[in-house]
Every structure is written in structure tokens, then in C-alpha cells.
Amino acid sequence: MERTLEIKNISIDEVIKIFKEEEGVELTIQEAEQIVEFLKMLLTITVKRFLDE
């Protein structure tokens, strides 16, 4: 059975805040957007593979 996956977006502000607090790194909005897109892609792949097993 095919399932539709919906991954909750991680806010750009949350990513910027985490990097600033944990790593002391100031990200640009563009950098944070790229990280969010990568995380969404990685999570989607992981969940799809898990559901296929």
C-alpha cells in the first residue's frame, strides 16, 4: 500500500538558533535553508526505506 509522507518543516529560525547556541556559528538565512532542505530530504528517504522493509 502506497503511503503519502508529510514531513514537518523545521523552521529556518530554529536552525539558526541551534547553530548559534550549540556551535557559536552565525548562519545566513540561505545556509539555514539549505540545511533544512537537506534534513527534510534525509528524513524522507529514511522513512520511505523504513516503510519499505
PEBEL-V400715 format. One record per pair of residues at least 12 apart in sequence whose C-alpha atoms are under 10 Angstrom apart, sorted by the first residue. I is the first residue (numbers start at 1). J is the second residue. Records with the same first field share a line. If there is no record, write none. Layout:
I=J, J
This chain:
1=52
2=51, 52
3=48, 51
4=48
5=44, 47, 48
6=40, 44
7=40, 41, 43, 44, 47
8=40
9=36, 37, 39, 40
10=33, 35, 36, 37, 39, 40
11=32, 33, 36
12=27, 28, 29, 30, 31, 32, 33, 34, 35, 36, 37
13=27, 29, 32, 33
14=32, 36
15=27, 29, 31, 32, 33, 35, 36
16=28, 29, 31, 32, 33, 35
17=32
19=32
